């Protein structure tokens, strides 16, 4: 379904127009649906397009898209409307900057293998905090 994006976390909330209404802690009514693997998307719409206006009014800027789905099994033949919402956003919180000395060639090589990126402007290595911890570089970290 693709609900996770880089630096922008998206959660999917499914709404089904059949039996089984539930209310969450905030009073929003959601309905259960069969597994998304058992459905197929027949239409995907962006906010503002016809078919999304009421949902755009309800969810505002948090609305990413609206999908219309059909059950894969012909005997059920239910149509589902699902919405994708942004519920949290911000920079990745597990990134840190690390100073690795020039003579530490092996340490730099291992950091690069695990996804560390050189920031020429700051003259520091950017990497996940967990990687810095596993390489024993916690004492050289800088949070920006």
GROMACS elastic network, one bead per residue, 0.5 to 0.9 nm:
[ bonds ]
;  ai    aj funct       b0    kb
    1     4     6  0.88956   500
    1    12     6  0.83808   500
    1    36     6  0.81976   500
    2     5     6  0.77156   500
    2    10     6  0.85882   500
    2    12     6  0.89917   500
    3     9     6  0.73263   500
    3    10     6  0.50358   500
    3    11     6  0.56421   500
    3    12     6  0.62713   500
    3    84     6  0.73686   500
    3    85     6  0.87423   500
    4     7     6  0.89892   500
    4     8     6  0.72394   500
    4     9     6  0.53399   500
    4    10     6  0.53517   500
    4    11     6  0.73118   500
    5     8     6  0.51237   500
    5     9     6  0.55470   500
    5    10     6  0.67104   500
    6     9     6  0.71598   500
    6    91     6  0.86317   500
    6    92     6  0.79790   500
    7    89     6  0.65747   500
    7    90     6  0.58058   500
    7    91     6  0.50903   500
    7    92     6  0.55763   500
    8    86     6  0.76006   500
    8    88     6  0.69396   500
    8    90     6  0.62932   500
    8    91     6  0.76497   500
    8    92     6  0.84901   500
    9    86     6  0.64879   500
    9    87     6  0.70834   500
    9    88     6  0.57545   500
    9    89     6  0.57892   500
    9    90     6  0.82621   500
   10    64     6  0.84861   500
   10    84     6  0.70148   500
   10    85     6  0.58844   500
   10    87     6  0.62268   500
   10    88     6  0.70782   500
   10    89     6  0.82053   500
   11    84     6  0.63974   500
   11    85     6  0.57758   500
   11    86     6  0.62884   500
   11    87     6  0.65874   500
   11    88     6  0.86615   500
   12    82     6  0.77717   500
   12    83     6  0.64231   500
   12    85     6  0.60591   500
   12    86     6  0.84317   500
   13    30     6  0.76236   500
   13    82     6  0.66697   500
   13    83     6  0.59125   500
   13    84     6  0.62942   500
   13    85     6  0.71746   500
   14    30     6  0.66881   500
   14    31     6  0.68633   500
   14    32     6  0.70923   500
   14    33     6  0.73004   500
   14    80     6  0.81932   500
   14    81     6  0.71623   500
   14    83     6  0.62076   500
   14    84     6  0.81536   500
   15    29     6  0.81616   500
   15    30     6  0.51847   500
   15    31     6  0.50331   500
   15    32     6  0.68944   500
   15    33     6  0.75582   500
   15    80     6  0.68852   500
   15    81     6  0.57903   500
   15    82     6  0.53845   500
   15    83     6  0.73332   500
   16    19     6  0.81629   500
   16    20     6  0.86438   500
   16    21     6  0.84618   500
   16    30     6  0.72357   500
   16    32     6  0.61399   500
   16    33     6  0.59485   500
   16    78     6  0.88804   500
   16    79     6  0.77478   500
   16    80     6  0.50849   500
   16    81     6  0.60726   500
   16    82     6  0.74277   500
   17    20     6  0.89567   500
   17    21     6  0.86824   500
   17    31     6  0.70902   500
   17    32     6  0.89966   500
   17    78     6  0.86333   500
   17    79     6  0.77201   500
   17    80     6  0.66123   500
   17    81     6  0.76158   500
   18    21     6  0.78855   500
   18    31     6  0.74311   500
   18    32     6  0.84097   500
   18    33     6  0.85249   500
   18    78     6  0.82076   500
   18    80     6  0.86844   500
   19    31     6  0.75252   500
   19    32     6  0.82484   500
   20    30     6  0.86796   500
   20    31     6  0.57683   500
   20    32     6  0.62969   500
   20    33     6  0.88334   500
   21    29     6  0.65233   500
   21    30     6  0.60637   500
   21    32     6  0.72204   500
   22    28     6  0.82201   500
   22    29     6  0.55612   500
   22    30     6  0.53994   500
   22    31     6  0.57642   500
   22    32     6  0.77995   500
   23    26     6  0.76785   500
   23    27     6  0.53089   500
   23    28     6  0.54189   500
   23    30     6  0.61743   500
   23    31     6  0.83982   500
   24    27     6  0.52939   500
   24    28     6  0.56348   500
   24    29     6  0.66542   500
   24    30     6  0.75948   500
   25    28     6  0.75316   500
   26    29     6  0.88806   500
   33    36     6  0.77745   500
   33    80     6  0.76441   500
   34    37     6  0.83153   500
   34    38     6  0.68036   500
   34    39     6  0.77343   500
   34    71     6  0.80563   500
   35    38     6  0.53965   500
   35    39     6  0.70672   500
   36    39     6  0.51282   500
   36    40     6  0.75278   500
   36    69     6  0.86073   500
   36    71     6  0.86619   500
   37    40     6  0.75269   500
   37    72     6  0.85503   500
   38    70     6  0.86500   500
   38    71     6  0.61181   500
   38    72     6  0.53350   500
   38    73     6  0.74658   500
   39    69     6  0.60439   500
   39    70     6  0.53396   500
   39    73     6  0.80699   500
   39    80     6  0.86910   500
   40    68     6  0.84787   500
   40    69     6  0.53236   500
   40    70     6  0.54788   500
   40    71     6  0.65307   500
   40    72     6  0.62900   500
   41    44     6  0.72197   500
   41    67     6  0.65498   500
   41    68     6  0.58419   500
   41    70     6  0.66188   500
   42    67     6  0.75782   500
   42    68     6  0.57211   500
   42    69     6  0.54758   500
   42    70     6  0.68992   500
   43    66     6  0.82329   500
   43    67     6  0.57047   500
   43    68     6  0.51633   500
   43    69     6  0.71716   500
   44    65     6  0.69190   500
   44    66     6  0.58074   500
   44    68     6  0.64854   500
   44    69     6  0.89782   500
   45    48     6  0.84245   500
   45    49     6  0.64258   500
   45    50     6  0.82280   500
   45    51     6  0.76319   500
   45    52     6  0.70836   500
   45    65     6  0.56970   500
   45    66     6  0.51946   500
   45    67     6  0.63217   500
   45    68     6  0.84697   500
   46    49     6  0.59741   500
   46    52     6  0.73627   500
   46    63     6  0.84985   500
   46    64     6  0.67691   500
   46    66     6  0.64864   500
   46    67     6  0.89758   500
   47    50     6  0.85646   500
   47    51     6  0.88138   500
   47    52     6  0.57440   500
   47    53     6  0.70976   500
   47    55     6  0.81734   500
   47    56     6  0.59732   500
   47    60     6  0.89542   500
   47    61     6  0.86863   500
   47    63     6  0.66237   500
   47    64     6  0.66924   500
   47    65     6  0.59751   500
   47    66     6  0.73983   500
   48    51     6  0.81750   500
   48    52     6  0.59461   500
   48    53     6  0.56695   500
   48    56     6  0.68308   500
   49    52     6  0.56815   500
   49    53     6  0.67978   500
   50    53     6  0.62683   500
   51    54     6  0.76764   500
   51    55     6  0.83031   500
   51    66     6  0.83321   500
   52    55     6  0.52918   500
   52    56     6  0.58688   500
   52    57     6  0.85787   500
   52    65     6  0.82442   500
   52    66     6  0.66166   500
   53    56     6  0.50357   500
   53    57     6  0.62253   500
   53    58     6  0.86368   500
   54    57     6  0.50918   500
   54    58     6  0.61892   500
   54    59     6  0.87131   500
   55    59     6  0.59927   500
   55    60     6  0.78534   500
   55    63     6  0.77777   500
   55    66     6  0.82241   500
   55    83     6  0.81727   500
   56    59     6  0.53154   500
   56    60     6  0.51061   500
   56    61     6  0.74583   500
   56    62     6  0.84259   500
   56    63     6  0.62929   500
   57    60     6  0.54155   500
   57    61     6  0.88933   500
   58    63     6  0.88907   500
   59    62     6  0.57799   500
   59    63     6  0.57073   500
   59    85     6  0.78381   500
   60    63     6  0.60645   500
   61    64     6  0.77910   500
   61    85     6  0.86828   500
   61    86     6  0.82762   500
   62    84     6  0.83271   500
   62    85     6  0.51508   500
   62    87     6  0.67907   500
   63    66     6  0.79182   500
   63    83     6  0.71146   500
   63    84     6  0.61330   500
   63    86     6  0.65625   500
   64    83     6  0.74903   500
   64    84     6  0.53426   500
   64    85     6  0.54603   500
   64    86     6  0.67824   500
   65    82     6  0.84675   500
   65    83     6  0.59090   500
   65    84     6  0.53770   500
   65    85     6  0.75098   500
   66    81     6  0.69728   500
   66    82     6  0.57526   500
   66    84     6  0.64510   500
   67    80     6  0.80699   500
   67    81     6  0.57866   500
   67    82     6  0.51442   500
   67    83     6  0.62952   500
   67    84     6  0.82052   500
   68    79     6  0.69612   500
   68    80     6  0.57054   500
   68    82     6  0.64064   500
   68    83     6  0.89132   500
   69    78     6  0.82901   500
   69    79     6  0.56422   500
   69    81     6  0.63503   500
   69    82     6  0.76462   500
   70    73     6  0.86147   500
   70    77     6  0.66186   500
   70    78     6  0.58356   500
   70    80     6  0.62666   500
   71    74     6  0.70008   500
   71    75     6  0.87360   500
   71    76     6  0.64876   500
   71    77     6  0.55058   500
   71    78     6  0.56427   500
   71    79     6  0.67721   500
   71    80     6  0.80840   500
   72    75     6  0.89204   500
   72    76     6  0.81777   500
   72    77     6  0.77215   500
   73    76     6  0.57910   500
   73    77     6  0.67039   500
   74    77     6  0.52876   500
   74    78     6  0.88036   500
   75    78     6  0.89937   500
   86    89     6  0.72903   500
   89    92     6  0.89114   500
   90    93     6  0.81090   500
   91    94     6  0.89670   500
   91    95     6  0.86977   500
   92    95     6  0.61551   500
   93    96     6  0.82816   500
   93   128     6  0.89372   500
   94   127     6  0.83736   500
   94   128     6  0.55296   500
   94   129     6  0.55251   500
   94   130     6  0.77515   500
   95   126     6  0.67700   500
   95   127     6  0.55755   500
   95   129     6  0.57161   500
   95   130     6  0.88353   500
   95   143     6  0.77990   500
   95   144     6  0.87926   500
   96   125     6  0.82444   500
   96   126     6  0.57490   500
   96   127     6  0.56377   500
   96   128     6  0.59989   500
   96   129     6  0.56332   500
   96   132     6  0.81160   500
   96   141     6  0.64461   500
   96   142     6  0.60894   500
   96   143     6  0.52187   500
   96   144     6  0.70704   500
   97   119     6  0.87545   500
   97   122     6  0.89559   500
   97   124     6  0.58999   500
   97   125     6  0.53927   500
   97   127     6  0.63503   500
   97   128     6  0.84767   500
   97   129     6  0.84366   500
   97   132     6  0.88385   500
   97   140     6  0.83130   500
   97   141     6  0.55208   500
   97   143     6  0.61053   500
   97   144     6  0.72186   500
   98   124     6  0.55926   500
   98   125     6  0.50305   500
   98   126     6  0.63674   500
   98   127     6  0.74529   500
   98   132     6  0.74278   500
   98   137     6  0.71739   500
   98   138     6  0.80567   500
   98   139     6  0.88308   500
   98   140     6  0.55272   500
   98   142     6  0.61000   500
   98   143     6  0.87689   500
   99   123     6  0.78571   500
   99   124     6  0.52215   500
   99   125     6  0.62806   500
   99   137     6  0.83253   500
   99   140     6  0.56615   500
   99   141     6  0.67739   500
   99   142     6  0.81515   500
  100   103     6  0.85345   500
  100   104     6  0.67608   500
  100   105     6  0.89552   500
  100   107     6  0.76851   500
  100   108     6  0.69263   500
  100   124     6  0.73743   500
  100   125     6  0.71831   500
  100   137     6  0.82472   500
  100   140     6  0.77165   500
  101   104     6  0.55348   500
  101   105     6  0.82910   500
  101   108     6  0.85602   500
  102   105     6  0.67118   500
  102   108     6  0.84385   500
  103   106     6  0.86284   500
  104   107     6  0.53278   500
  104   108     6  0.62910   500
  104   109     6  0.87264   500
  105   108     6  0.51674   500
  105   109     6  0.61651   500
  105   110     6  0.87452   500
  106   109     6  0.50403   500
  106   110     6  0.62690   500
  106   111     6  0.86309   500
  107   110     6  0.52130   500
  107   111     6  0.61927   500
  107   112     6  0.86852   500
  107   135     6  0.76682   500
  108   111     6  0.50366   500
  108   112     6  0.61566   500
  108   113     6  0.86232   500
  108   116     6  0.85745   500
  108   125     6  0.88839   500
  109   112     6  0.51934   500
  109   113     6  0.62553   500
  109   114     6  0.88360   500
  110   113     6  0.50731   500
  110   114     6  0.64433   500
  110   115     6  0.89437   500
  110   116     6  0.87497   500
  110   135     6  0.83583   500
  111   114     6  0.52563   500
  111   115     6  0.65048   500
  111   116     6  0.52410   500
  111   117     6  0.83042   500
  111   125     6  0.85968   500
  111   127     6  0.78694   500
  111   131     6  0.76431   500
  111   132     6  0.82631   500
  111   135     6  0.78924   500
  112   115     6  0.51730   500
  112   117     6  0.67323   500
  112   118     6  0.86836   500
  113   116     6  0.73622   500
  114   127     6  0.84832   500
  114   131     6  0.75182   500
  115   126     6  0.87895   500
  115   127     6  0.68305   500
  115   128     6  0.83764   500
  115   131     6  0.89662   500
  116   125     6  0.63225   500
  116   126     6  0.55599   500
  116   128     6  0.75947   500
  116   131     6  0.85073   500
  117   124     6  0.86546   500
  117   125     6  0.56049   500
  117   126     6  0.51527   500
  117   127     6  0.65823   500
  118   121     6  0.89855   500
  118   122     6  0.87564   500
  118   123     6  0.72067   500
  118   124     6  0.61548   500
  118   126     6  0.61862   500
  118   127     6  0.89375   500
  119   122     6  0.55960   500
  119   123     6  0.55617   500
  119   124     6  0.54806   500
  119   125     6  0.58635   500
  119   126     6  0.66610   500
  120   124     6  0.70065   500
  120   125     6  0.85883   500
  121   124     6  0.80953   500
  122   125     6  0.84723   500
  124   142     6  0.89112   500
  127   130     6  0.83573   500
  127   131     6  0.66793   500
  127   132     6  0.69088   500
  128   131     6  0.52854   500
  128   132     6  0.65351   500
  128   133     6  0.87696   500
  129   132     6  0.50556   500
  129   133     6  0.61776   500
  129   134     6  0.86579   500
  129   138     6  0.78722   500
  129   141     6  0.83455   500
  130   133     6  0.50050   500
  130   134     6  0.61409   500
  130   135     6  0.86141   500
  131   134     6  0.50448   500
  131   135     6  0.61234   500
  131   136     6  0.85136   500
  131   137     6  0.84566   500
  132   135     6  0.51943   500
  132   136     6  0.61656   500
  132   138     6  0.57440   500
  132   140     6  0.86303   500
  132   141     6  0.76439   500
  133   136     6  0.50845   500
  133   137     6  0.57806   500
  133   138     6  0.53104   500
  133   139     6  0.89505   500
  134   137     6  0.76386   500
  134   138     6  0.86316   500
  135   138     6  0.81804   500
  136   139     6  0.77860   500
  136   140     6  0.88954   500
  137   140     6  0.53458   500
  137   141     6  0.67109   500
  138   141     6  0.53690   500
  138   142     6  0.89298   500
  139   142     6  0.89127   500
